[in-house]
Amino acid sequence: MLEQVLARDQYVTNAKMEPGATEMVEYAVRMPGQMDGTDILLPIDAKFPKEVYERLMMAWDAGDADATRAASEALAAVIENEAKRISTKYIRPPLTTDFAVMYVPTEGLFAEAMRVPGLAQRLQSKYRVTVAGPTTLHALLNSLQMGFRTLAIQKRSSEVWRVLGEAKA
């Protein structure tokens, strides 16, 4: 998805969040922003708690309300634990953004995570991690791409005005 939306130099695969770190996040989007010209990285880590999600789907299909509730709570616990790990391993301001994205690769898993009351808000406020499914991540990447284009246009227009000023002088 990153390849489809962003230019290759706008993201990094297996990125270290700080010099000398041993942990690498699967993907990071390069965000312009530091005064010295270095990029700020937006960590994106993919998670797919397959076994827990499959248990939830089996309980749902069986119509077992108790098993469904237990599996939903287990899924929420796994997602929250992963958010905590992402937060402690990859969020390193000012080298990174002050938040990270946890990508879940199916809309069904994303829907189940959003269905848990208060989970998304808790992950954002407590761990600074946003859960994104395929559609949500695509929208986020498109928004970032538009921002990148706007910055490029602003940079070019200031260069044009500078050249015009020099020509006028």
C-alpha positions as CSV (number, residue, x, y, z in Angstrom):
1,M,0.0,0.0,0.0
2,L,2.9,2.4,0.7
3,E,4.3,1.7,-2.7
4,Q,1.0,2.5,-4.3
5,V,0.5,5.9,-2.6
6,L,3.9,7.3,-1.7
7,A,7.2,7.7,-3.6
8,R,9.9,5.2,-2.6
9,D,11.9,7.9,-0.8
10,Q,8.9,8.9,1.3
11,Y,9.0,5.8,3.5
12,V,11.5,3.4,5.0
13,T,11.3,-0.4,5.5
14,N,12.7,-2.0,8.6
15,A,13.6,1.4,10.1
16,K,15.5,2.0,13.3
17,M,13.8,4.7,15.3
18,E,17.0,6.0,16.9
19,P,20.7,5.6,16.2
20,G,22.1,2.5,17.7
21,A,18.7,0.9,18.3
22,T,18.3,-2.8,17.8
23,E,14.5,-2.7,17.4
24,M,13.2,-2.0,13.9
25,V,9.7,-1.0,12.9
26,E,8.3,-2.6,9.8
27,Y,7.6,0.7,8.0
28,A,8.0,4.4,8.7
29,V,6.8,7.3,6.7
30,R,9.4,10.1,6.3
31,M,7.8,13.4,7.5
32,P,9.6,16.6,6.7
33,G,10.0,18.9,9.7
34,Q,13.2,19.2,11.6
35,M,15.2,22.4,11.3
36,D,18.4,20.7,10.4
37,G,16.7,19.0,7.4
38,T,16.5,15.5,8.8
39,D,13.2,13.7,8.6
40,I,10.8,12.8,11.4
41,L,9.6,9.2,11.1
42,L,6.0,8.0,11.5
43,P,6.2,4.4,12.7
44,I,3.7,1.9,11.2
45,D,3.8,-1.6,12.6
46,A,1.5,-4.4,11.3
47,K,-0.1,-6.7,13.7
48,F,-2.4,-9.7,13.0
49,P,-3.5,-11.6,16.1
50,K,-4.7,-14.4,13.9
51,E,-5.5,-17.1,16.6
52,V,-7.5,-14.7,18.8
53,Y,-9.4,-13.3,15.8
54,E,-10.2,-16.8,14.5
55,R,-11.5,-17.8,18.0
56,L,-13.8,-14.8,17.9
57,M,-15.0,-15.7,14.5
58,M,-15.7,-19.3,15.5
59,A,-17.6,-18.2,18.6
60,W,-19.5,-15.7,16.5
61,D,-20.4,-18.3,13.9
62,A,-21.4,-20.8,16.6
63,G,-23.7,-18.2,18.2
64,D,-22.1,-18.7,21.6
65,A,-22.6,-15.3,23.4
66,D,-20.3,-16.1,26.3
67,A,-17.5,-17.4,24.1
68,T,-17.9,-14.4,21.8
69,R,-17.6,-12.0,24.7
70,A,-14.6,-13.8,26.1
71,A,-12.9,-13.9,22.7
72,S,-13.7,-10.2,22.1
73,E,-12.1,-9.3,25.5
74,A,-9.1,-11.5,24.6
75,L,-8.7,-9.7,21.3
76,A,-8.9,-6.3,23.0
77,A,-6.3,-7.4,25.5
78,V,-3.9,-8.5,22.7
79,I,-4.4,-5.3,20.7
80,E,-3.8,-3.2,23.8
81,N,-0.7,-5.2,24.6
82,E,0.6,-4.7,21.1
83,A,-0.1,-1.0,21.3
84,K,1.9,-0.8,24.5
85,R,4.8,-2.6,22.8
86,I,4.7,-0.3,19.8
87,S,4.6,2.8,22.0
88,T,7.6,1.7,24.1
89,K,9.7,0.5,21.2
90,Y,9.0,3.0,18.4
91,I,7.8,6.3,19.6
92,R,10.9,8.5,20.1
93,P,10.2,12.2,19.7
94,P,11.9,14.3,18.3
95,L,13.2,11.6,16.0
96,T,9.7,10.2,15.4
97,T,6.2,11.6,15.5
98,D,4.6,11.5,18.9
99,F,2.3,8.8,17.8
100,A,2.5,5.5,15.8
101,V,0.1,3.5,13.7
102,M,-0.8,-0.1,14.3
103,Y,-1.9,-1.6,11.0
104,V,-4.3,-4.5,11.1
105,P,-4.5,-6.1,7.6
106,T,-8.2,-6.9,7.4
107,E,-11.3,-4.8,7.7
108,G,-12.9,-7.5,9.8
109,L,-10.2,-7.3,12.4
110,F,-10.3,-3.5,12.3
111,A,-14.0,-3.5,12.8
112,E,-13.7,-5.9,15.8
113,A,-11.1,-3.6,17.4
114,M,-13.3,-0.6,16.8
115,R,-16.4,-2.5,18.2
116,V,-14.8,-2.8,21.7
117,P,-16.1,0.2,23.7
118,G,-13.4,2.8,24.5
119,L,-10.5,0.7,23.1
120,A,-9.5,3.0,20.3
121,Q,-9.6,6.1,22.5
122,R,-7.6,4.3,25.2
123,L,-4.9,3.3,22.8
124,Q,-4.6,6.8,21.5
125,S,-4.6,8.6,24.9
126,K,-2.6,6.0,26.9
127,Y,-0.1,4.7,24.3
128,R,-0.4,7.3,21.4
129,V,-1.1,4.5,19.0
130,T,-3.8,4.6,16.3
131,V,-5.3,1.4,14.9
132,A,-5.8,1.5,11.1
133,G,-7.3,-1.1,8.8
134,P,-6.6,-1.1,5.0
135,T,-9.1,1.6,4.2
136,T,-8.1,3.8,7.1
137,L,-4.4,3.5,6.4
138,H,-5.0,4.3,2.7
139,A,-6.9,7.4,3.7
140,L,-4.1,8.4,6.1
141,L,-1.4,7.9,3.4
142,N,-3.4,9.9,0.9
143,S,-3.7,12.7,3.4
144,L,0.0,12.6,4.0
145,Q,0.7,12.6,0.2
146,M,-1.5,15.7,-0.2
147,G,0.5,17.4,2.5
148,F,3.8,16.5,0.9
149,R,2.5,17.9,-2.4
150,T,1.5,21.1,-0.7
151,L,4.9,21.5,0.9
152,A,6.6,20.9,-2.4
153,I,4.4,23.6,-4.1
154,Q,5.1,26.1,-1.3
155,K,8.8,25.4,-1.6
156,R,8.8,25.8,-5.4
157,S,6.7,29.0,-5.2
158,S,9.1,30.6,-2.7
159,E,12.0,29.7,-5.0
160,V,10.1,31.3,-8.0
161,W,9.4,34.5,-6.0
162,R,13.1,34.7,-5.0
163,V,14.2,34.3,-8.6
164,L,11.7,36.9,-9.8
165,G,12.9,39.3,-7.0
166,E,16.5,38.8,-8.2
167,A,15.5,39.3,-11.8
168,K,13.6,42.5,-10.9
169,A,16.5,43.9,-9.0
